[in-house]
Amino acid sequence: MKIIYLSKILLAVVMQFLLASLAFSEAYAIKLEKSHMISMRDGVKLSTDLYFPEGAKEKLPVILVRTVYSKNGYVNGYPLLEELVRRGYVIAVQDIRGRFESEGDYMVATGRREDGYDTIDWLTTQPWSNGKLGTEGCSYLGETQVVLSAVKHPNHVVAMPMSAASGWYKPGRAWQGFSGGVFELGQTAGWFSTEGTKVFYGPPAHVDRQAWFRSSASKNYDMKPKTDFEHYLTLLPTLPIDSLLDRAGIPPTDYGKWVTSHPDSAYFRNLDFARASDTFNVPALFMDSWYDYGPEETTEMFNAFRENAQSKVAKNNQFMIIGPSTHCGYTEATESTIVGERELGDARLPWLDIQLRWYDYWLKGKKNGITDMPKVQYYLMGKNEWRQSEVWPPKDTTYQKWYLQGQGRANSRHGDGVLSLKAPEKSNVDSFIYDPAHPVPSLGGHSCCTGSDSEAGGYDQSEIELRNDVLVYTSEALSEGIEVTGSIDVVLWVSSSATDTDFTAKLVDVYPDGRAFNIQEGALRMRYRKSLSKAELMTPGELYEIRLDLRVSSNYFAKGNKIRLEITSSNFPRWDRNLNTGGNNYDEKKWRIASNKVHHGKDKLSYLILPVIKK
């Protein structure tokens, strides 16, 4: 079955490149109807562009895209949507409430279920509609699909959420704004500073908005306030972080609520996310990337959409594809894919063919075999090949413990830190000084929107591993390769001189030539070690057993490579710095230096847990 399916993939790759030259003489031209103002149940009108296949006579299915980033020109140059219109679909692209041309007030993650439902009502009752609607989009646009799926509109036939983890509520991970209680500063502040504005300029209240936005007067009109992102970047290292955007001159946003709330606060719980308690009834094709911020949440959504399905059709038609790239970048894979600095081979799939057949099957009834593909396709980095599974986690997953060992001098990669499958017989303590004034810098990883050229992806961590405030534990060279696919955890016994501090961990693949590529990373703010909704400070010097969630990945540690774990207390500016005071952290300008320790031994086992697939 696997060989046959892989042959189909190779054939489909070739066919995708031939697609543009096939039957375009019979394809429809694209006709745009701009700025339909669709009324919601509370009277607010949302501006929606409709792209029609010009001259089509039959009733048509529609693909809905709800965006925060401006609908104008969205379809232009987008191969998937342009081809769908040519094939006889209507594409509807809508500015969500309070954004660009749409009326109302914008607040992150609110009112999306109602507005999405009302929009589907309008679209599927138009005289040109056949009553079937699908959804499309990546990132925030994928997020809106996930939330809309939870309302189970009967005309919402199919979804394709791409990099849509921000639509899923996992306690303490709202919008991927926190990791183990540590605020995702670079990503969250970066997005709010460029895209989070609540201020938009438009015509006077007495002017007909639909007519105005269709007129020539609006063509050169800039609705969104200009911001100085470069100035914001110069202020990113400064304190306090709660006033960062105000000091950068950014127009009003919801950033302040994000940075000042507990990770699992009532504020986040009351926002409009999909969650594990929701039910679903739509076939969905999830797509994500290993170096994106939310592949773990994507695996959770894939399982929840199946387990909470309200029909056999929905239950049996959940699919997931996870590639090796960064945020929304999987379709850009080449025969020599590089993610960050890491070479990851030929990661191509026939993305366009898969997407077109997905919609054709559900919205036009074409029996094209798309549902015969494996339920899960994931790219095994390091081995650089696609793998398939019918479930997640994959069958035959076992969990290996790799124990931290050494003589108490694990500082830097030149230290004596060891990772071993054998539990230690002696007890030792590794210590380091964490100074918030000199944090360990972020290099690659699993973020977006930070403004850095190296915000995500695989990068050689060797230079960072020379720092004495980074504890480094390394295995012997592997005698055989190991596939690690699934959720990764680290258990540590720790203590600190501070009443609050952070511990961070990074899993690294060390190549024989010494290059050390980051695979996954996680963090824990010690005040949230028991609960992400309620803080509890430490007693200085007391020992605590903690668990760090390194989330999910898929990596092949090849024969001759080494497995490495880095432990420290910062990763800046991806995560905000813990100032070690026990105070609010977000409104403070002063900090304390902390002496932090990792304990390992027979009675205090510290270890890395790897999900291993044995074939």
N, C-alpha and C positions, 0 to 999 in steps of 0.2 A: 504493500500500500504506500509506504513512504517513498520508494523508488519511483512508483508511478506518479505520485503527487509532485515530486521534485521535477520530474520530466515535464509535467504540465506547467510548472512555474517557469521553467526555462523557455518553453514554447510561448507562454503568455508574455514574457519579457520581450521576445522578438515581435510578437503581435502588437504590443503596445507601441513600439517604434513605427510600425506600419499603419497604425490607426489613423494618423492624420491624412494619409493618402488614400484611404478606403472610403468610398461612397460619399465623399463630401459634396459631390455634385448634386446629391439628393437631399442634403442637409438643409434645415431651415436657417434663414438669416435671423439675426437677433434684433428685436424691437424693444426699446426701453420706454416704460411709462413711469415717470418720476413722481415721487412724493405724494402717494396716496395717503391721506390722513385717516387712519383707521381708529374708530372710537372704542375705548375700553369701557368697562362696566361703570366706572366712576366719571365718565365724560372726558377724560384725558385722551388726546389723539396722538397716535404714534405714526411717524412718517415712514412709509414703506415704498421702496422701488420695486417694480415688477418688470422682469425680463421675459418677453414672450417669443416663442418661435413664430416668426412672421408668416402668416398664411395658413397656419394649422387650422383644420376644420373640426377635428374631433375634440371632445372634452379632454382636459389635460391634467396630469398629476403635478403637484407643486412641491418644490424644495424650499424650506424656510430657513433663513439665516437671521438670527437676532444678534446684533453687534453693539458693542460699546465704543467702537473705534471709527465710526462714520460709515454709513452705507454707500456713500457716493463713489461710484466707479469700482465697487467691490468685485464685480464679475469680470471686469475688463482684465485680460491677461491671466485669468485663472483657468487653466486648461480643463479641469473637471467641470466647473459650472458652465463654461462656454460650450463644451461638448454636450452637456445635458440639455441646454436650450436647443442646440442644433438637432438633438434627437427627439425633441417634442415635449420638453418639460418647461414649466413656468418656474422661474427662480424669484423668490420674494426675499428681499434684504431689508431689514428693519432696524432703525435706530431705537435702542431701548429707551425706556422712560427717562426723561430729563437729559438726554444726550443729543447733541447736534440739533437736528430738525424736529425732534419729538418734544411734545409738551410734557409738563410735570416736573417734579423735583427728583434729582438723582441721588440715590443712596445705595451704596454697594450692597448687593445680595438682598434686595427686598422686592416684593411684588411681582416676581418673575413667573410664578405659577399662574396667577390670574391674568396677567398681560399676555402670556404665551397662549393660554387657553382661549382667550377672546380673539386673539389674532388668528388662530386656527379656525375658529367659528366663521370669521369673515372670509378667509381665503377659500375654505372648502364649500361655501355656499354661493360663490360667484358663478355666473352662467357658464364661464369657460372651464370650471373645475370638474374633475371626475370624482371628487370627494376623497381622494387619497393624498396624504401629505407625508413627506419625509423631512428630516432635519439634517443640517450639515454645519461644520465649522470646527475650528481648532482653538484651544486655550479658552478664553472667556466665551467664545462662540460655542465651544464644546460644552462648557459649563452650563450654558442656558439650555442645551439639549437634555442634559442629565436631570436638571430641575424640572423641566417640562415633562419628561417621561414619568415623573412621579404623580402627575395629575391624571394620567391615563385617558386623554382625550380619545374618543372612539375613532376619529379620523387621522390620528397620529399613527401611521402604519409602520414606520421604520426610522431608525436613528443611526447616526455614525459619529459618535462622540470621539473627538481626537484631542489628546492631551487635556482631558476634561476633569482632571483630579480636583481642580478648584471648585467644582460643583458638588463635591461630596463632603459631608460633615463627619469627620472622625474626631472624637473628643480631643481637644488640644492641638488640632491640626487645621483649624478653620482657614480655608483659602491658602493652605500651606504656609501660614504666617508664623508658625512656631514649630520648633523641633525639640521635643523633650522639655518644653517650657521656655526654651531660649528663643528670643525674638529673631525672626528672619529679617534682619535690618536691611541689607543690601537689596534684596528682592522686593520687599514690601514698600520701603520708602522709595525705591527706584520707580516702581510702578505708579504709586500715588503722585510722585513729583512730575511725571510726564502725562499720565492718563487719568488721574483720579479727580480732576477738577469738577466741582459742582456748578461752575459758572460757564454759561454759554450765551453768546450774543445772537440776537435774532431780530426780526422785524418788530415794529411797535405792536402792542396788543390788539389794536383795532384792525390791523391788516390781515387779510385772509392768508394764512401760512401756506396752504397748498398752492395757491396761485403765485405767491411771492417766490417760493422755492422753485417753481417751474419757470420763473421769468429770468430774463437776462440779468436783472439787477442783482440776483443772488450768486451769479457764477463766480465772481471774484471776491466773494464775501467770506472773511475768515471768522468762523463762529467761535473757535476755541482760543482762549487767551494764550499768548506766547509766554513761554517760561525759559529761564536760563539754566539749562541742565548742567552745563559745565560749572556754573557757579555753585549749584547744589553739590556737585561732586567734590569741590574744594572744601565744603563744609561737612561732608560725610564723616570725617574722623573727629569732629568736634562734639562737645557736650553742651547741654543735655540733648538727648535724642528726641524727646517729646516735642521740642520746639524747632527741630531741624528744618522742616519744610517752611515754617513761618519765617525763619531767618533767611531762607533761600528765596523768599519772595514768591512762593508757590500760592496760587489762589486756593480758596477753601476746599478741603477734602475731608474724607472720613479717617484719615491717617491717625489723628489724635485718639480716636476711639480704639483703634487697633493696638497702638503701642502702649496704651495705659490700662488695658483690660487683662485679667487673668487669661491664660491660654484656653481654659474651658469655662469661660464666664457665661453668665446669663445673656450678655450682649451677643456673643457668638451663637449660643444655642437658639436664640430667637430669630436669627437671620434665615433667609430663604435658601437653604441647601437641601439637596437630597440626602437621605440618611438610611441607616440599616432598618429602621422601623417602617419605611415606605414600601409600598407594593408597586409593581411595574407590569406593563402588558405590551411591550413593544420589542420586537427583535432589534438587537443593537450590535454593531461592529465597532468595538473599542480599539483605538490605536494609541500607542504611547512610545516612549523612548527610555532606555536605561539611564541616560545622563540628563533626564528631565527631572523636575521637582516632584512628580507624583505617580511614578509607576506602581508603587505599593497600593495607593488608593484606587488606581485603575484595576488592579487585580481584585480588590474588594468589591468594586462596582460590578465587575464581570460576574462574580459569584452571587452578589445580592440580586442582580437583575434576573438571574436564573432561579435562585432559591425562592425569591419572593414573587415570581411570575404568577399572573392570574389566569394563564391559559397554557396549554401544552405547546402551542405554536411559539409563544414567547419563551417558555422554559427551554425548548429544544433548539432555539436559534439565537443564542448568545455566542459571540465570537470575539477573539482578542488577538491583536498582533502588536508585538513590542519589538522595536528595532534598537539599534545601538546609538542613535544620534542624540542631539540636544533638543530643546523645546521646539516642537512642531517641525522638526527637520528630517523626519524619516524618509520622505519622498525624494529628498535630495541626495540619497545615497548613490555612489558610483561603484564601478568595478574596483576602485581603490579608495575606499571610504576612510576618511580621517576625521576623528571626533576629538576636538581640541588639538592635541599633538599625537594622539594615539592612532596607529594604523590598524584598521579593523577589517581589511579585506573587502570582498565583493558583497555588500549588504543590500543589493538591489532586490526588490520584489516588483511585480507588475502592478504597482499601486493604482494607476489610472484604470486599468482593466478590472481590477478587483472592485474599485469604487463604482464604476459604471454598471458592472454586472449586479452588484449589490442593490442598487436602486432599480435597475430594470426588472430584477426578479420580484421585488416586493411591490413596486408601484405600477409596473406594466404587465406583470404576470408571465414574464419570459422564463422558460425553463432552461436556464443556462448553467446549472450545476454549481452555482456559487455556494450553496449550503452543503455541498459535499466536502468542502475544504475542512481541515482540522479545526477544532474549536479554538485551539490555542497555537499560535505560531510565535516563537521567540528566537531572537538572535543570540547565539552563544558567543560572546566576545572572547577573544583569545584563541578559541578554536575557529572562529570566524565562519560560522555556518548557521543556517536556519534549522531549528528543531521544532518538532510538533508534539502536541499533547491534547488529550481530550478533556483534561481537568487541570485545575490549579489549586494547590501546588501539583507539579507533575507526580505521577505515580513513581514508586520506588525511591522517594526522597528519604534519606536518613540524615541525622543531625550529629555532626562531629564536634567534640569539644577540643579546642586547641588552647592549652594552658600557658599562662604567662609564667616565666621563670627567669632566674638570673641571680646575681650576687649583690644586687642593690645599686647597680651603676648602669641603668638602662638609658641614661640620657644620651640622645642623638643616635644615629645609626652606627657610630663607632663605639657605642656602649656594649654592655653584656646581656641585653634583653633577648630572651629566647621564647619562641612559640613551639610547643611540643604536644603531641598526642598523649604523652605520658604525664600523669599528674606529678607535681613536684614533691620531693620528700623533705625539703627544708623550707623554712619560712624566711622571706626577705621583704624589704620595703624599698621601693624606688620613690624618690622625692624630686620635686622641681619647684622653682619659683615662678609664680604667675604674676606678672606685672601688667595691669591693664593699659599702662602707657606704651607698652611694647608687645602688642598681641601677635600671635602667629598669623601670618597673612593667608588669606584665601587664595587658592590656586586651582581653578577648575572645580569640578563637582557637579552640583545638581540645583542650579538656580537659573533664573532668567531676569531680565529687566534691570540689571544692576548698573549697566553702563560700562562694564569692564570687558576688554577683549578676551579675557580668559575666565569668564564667569562660570562656564560649564564645560564639561568634557573631561577627557583623560589627559593629565599633564604629569611630567616627571617631577616627583616630590623630593628628589635627592637633596636639593639645596635646603629645603625646609627641614629635612631630617638631620641637618647639621646643628640645629639649635639645641641648646642644653635644656630648654623648657619643653622639649618634645621627647617623651619616652618612646623608644622604638623596640619592638619585639619581633624577631624574624625567625622563620623556620629554617631548617636545613634545606638544601636543594632537593626538590621532589624527585623521588625515584620513578614515579609514574604520574600522569596528568590527573587532575581532579576537576570535575564539573561542579561548580557551585551555582545553584539556581534556586532562588526563593528568598525568604526573609532571613536577615542576618542580625544577630544580637551579640552584645558584649556584656558580661557580668563582671563587676569589679568590686573589690573591697577597698574603700577609700577613706581618707580623713583629710582634714584641712585645719589651718590656723584661723580660718575665717568662719563667720556664722552663715555665710552663703558664698558659693562659688560655682563654677561650671566644670564639668568634665566632658571632653569630646573624644571621639574615636574615629579613626579612618582606616579602612581596609585597603591594602595596597598589594599590587601584583609586581614582584621584583623580577626583572628579566636577567638572563645570564650576563648581559653587558653592564648591569648595574642600574639601568633605568627603572624607576619605581612609579608605576601608574596607579592613581587613585581609582578605586572601584566603587566604594560607598562610604558614607560617613554619617555620624549621628552625634547627639549631644544630650546632656541632661543638666538642667539648672537644679541645684541641690534642694532648694526650697520647695520644689515640685516633685521630689522623689516619691512621695506618698500619694499625692493628688495634684492633678493639673488645674483644679478649680480652687484649691485652698493652699496657701503657702505655709510652710513650717520650717523655721530656721534650724541650723545645725548647732550642736555643741562643739566648740573648737576642740580638736584632738580626739573626738569620739569616732569609732569605726562604724561605717555604714556599708551595707551590701546594696549595690544599685545595679540596674539593668539599663543599658543604652540600646535604643532601637536604631539599627543602621538601615532599616527598611529593606528594600528588595533589589536584587540584581541578578545577572546571569553572566558568569565569567569562568573561563577554563584556565586554570593554573597549570601550565604545560610542564611536562617533564623537564627538569633542570631549573625551572623557576622557583622562587621562594614566596611564601605567604608572609605578609608583614602587617602588623597592627601598630598604629601610632596612637598614643594617648597624650593629651595635653588639656588645656583649659580655655582655648580660644581658637577662632577661625573667622578672622575679621577682614572685610566687612560683611561676609555672608551672614554671620550671627553677631548680634550686639554683644559688647563686652560686659561681663559681669564685673561690677566695680567692687565686689567683695565686702561691701559695707553692711549688707542686710537691709538696706533701705529700698526705696521704690526702684532704684536703678535708672528708670527712664527720665527722672527729673533731677538727677544728681550731676554735679560737676566735679566732685572729688572722689578719689578712690583709695583703696588700700592694697598693698602687696600681700599676696597669700602664699604660704608654703603648703603645697598640696602633695599628697602621698597616695601611691597605689601599693596595696599589700597583696602578697601572693605566697601561698604555702599550703601545707597539708591541711591545716585547720581553717584557712581563709583562701579558698580557691577562687582565683580570677581567671576568666577564660573567654575565648571567642567561640561563638556557636555558628557553624557553617552548615547550610543545607546542601547536602552532597547527593548527586544523582549518579548511581552506579549502573552502567549499561552492560 
